[in-house]
Amino acid sequence: MVIIYENVVKDKGSLVSEFGNSMLITFGDDAPDSLKDYCYSIDIKNTNNSIESGQFLYIDNEKFEILLVGNIAERNLTTLGHVTINFTGESEVLPGAIVVENKPCPKIELGTVIRIES
């Protein structure tokens, strides 16, 4: 496996649980005040290659197949640290989102590793 992207959760907003286990949102340090409470904070990092369907998202050691990647998801992730990951298996994707297979998102804590591999 080749690591496409890897980051570590360094903080979390007070309202991240509002999305249950079907969605997570990340943002770098410059998250707008209106979103900060709903986001997991990460550093802004580049990808090592393009994020594409068929790759795998890992939350720590739990694996999820990536089904769809919105057309600005990778750009937002690498410039803002911002991405929405939907754990719904849906057949449509918003421009800034990534859709993975329909499995519950595991519990995310400070230090949780988010990784994408091909």
VMD Tcl script that draws the C-alpha trace (Angstrom):
set ca {
  {0.00 0.00 0.00}
  {1.09 3.55 -0.78}
  {0.22 6.33 1.65}
  {-1.57 9.14 -0.21}
  {-2.34 11.28 2.84}
  {-1.82 11.09 6.58}
  {-2.72 13.43 9.42}
  {-3.43 13.42 13.15}
  {-6.42 14.92 14.96}
  {-5.10 17.61 17.29}
  {-8.34 19.08 18.63}
  {-12.08 18.67 18.33}
  {-14.98 21.05 18.49}
  {-17.57 20.81 21.23}
  {-20.34 19.83 18.78}
  {-18.62 17.15 16.64}
  {-21.03 14.53 18.00}
  {-23.97 16.36 16.33}
  {-23.27 14.35 13.15}
  {-23.43 11.01 14.92}
  {-21.29 8.32 13.33}
  {-22.22 9.06 9.70}
  {-20.06 12.13 9.06}
  {-16.89 13.86 10.14}
  {-15.54 17.26 9.18}
  {-11.92 18.35 9.44}
  {-10.47 21.83 9.23}
  {-7.08 23.47 9.73}
  {-6.44 26.11 12.37}
  {-8.27 28.79 10.37}
  {-11.72 27.21 10.52}
  {-14.45 29.84 10.46}
  {-15.93 30.50 13.89}
  {-19.33 29.30 12.63}
  {-17.85 25.84 11.84}
  {-15.11 25.40 14.44}
  {-17.33 23.66 17.01}
  {-18.37 21.02 14.42}
  {-14.86 20.16 13.19}
  {-11.89 18.03 14.09}
  {-8.75 20.17 13.90}
  {-5.79 18.95 11.81}
  {-2.64 20.45 10.34}
  {-2.68 21.47 6.69}
  {-0.69 18.89 4.73}
  {-0.22 17.98 1.08}
  {-1.18 14.68 -0.48}
  {1.45 12.40 -2.03}
  {-0.83 11.61 -4.99}
  {-4.44 12.16 -6.05}
  {-7.28 10.96 -3.83}
  {-9.49 8.66 -5.90}
  {-12.33 6.18 -5.66}
  {-11.12 2.67 -4.88}
  {-8.51 3.84 -2.38}
  {-8.94 3.28 1.35}
  {-9.52 5.67 4.23}
  {-8.23 4.56 7.62}
  {-9.37 6.00 10.93}
  {-6.61 4.64 13.13}
  {-6.75 0.96 12.06}
  {-10.35 0.84 10.81}
  {-10.54 0.60 7.01}
  {-13.16 2.15 4.69}
  {-13.28 1.94 0.91}
  {-13.50 5.35 -0.78}
  {-16.48 5.32 -3.16}
  {-16.66 8.93 -4.37}
  {-14.45 12.02 -4.20}
  {-15.89 15.48 -4.76}
  {-14.14 17.63 -7.37}
  {-12.73 20.11 -4.81}
  {-12.30 17.75 -1.83}
  {-8.57 17.23 -2.31}
  {-7.89 20.92 -2.96}
  {-9.82 21.95 0.16}
  {-8.01 19.32 2.23}
  {-4.53 20.42 1.13}
  {-5.16 24.18 1.29}
  {-7.56 24.49 4.23}
  {-7.36 21.15 6.02}
  {-11.08 20.97 5.26}
  {-12.98 17.91 4.12}
  {-16.29 16.28 4.92}
  {-16.23 12.48 5.04}
  {-19.59 10.76 4.72}
  {-19.81 7.19 6.04}
  {-23.06 6.56 4.16}
  {-22.19 4.70 0.96}
  {-24.32 7.23 -0.95}
  {-24.18 7.41 -4.73}
  {-23.81 11.19 -4.85}
  {-21.09 13.43 -3.44}
  {-20.90 17.14 -2.67}
  {-17.90 18.95 -4.25}
  {-15.90 19.16 -0.98}
  {-16.72 15.71 0.36}
  {-15.52 12.13 0.24}
  {-18.03 9.28 0.47}
  {-16.89 5.97 1.94}
  {-18.68 2.68 2.38}
  {-21.67 2.53 4.70}
  {-20.07 1.69 8.05}
  {-20.20 3.75 11.24}
  {-17.37 6.19 11.80}
  {-15.29 5.01 14.75}
  {-14.77 7.21 17.79}
  {-12.26 9.94 17.04}
  {-10.07 11.34 19.80}
  {-7.03 13.59 20.02}
  {-4.19 11.68 18.38}
  {-6.44 9.67 16.04}
  {-4.66 9.07 12.73}
  {-6.52 9.74 9.49}
  {-4.83 8.11 6.50}
  {-5.59 7.43 2.85}
  {-3.83 4.58 1.04}
  {-3.97 3.23 -2.48}
}
mol new
graphics top color blue
foreach p $ca { graphics top sphere $p radius 0.5 }
foreach p [lrange $ca 0 end-1] q [lrange $ca 1 end] { graphics top cylinder $p $q radius 0.2 }
display resetview
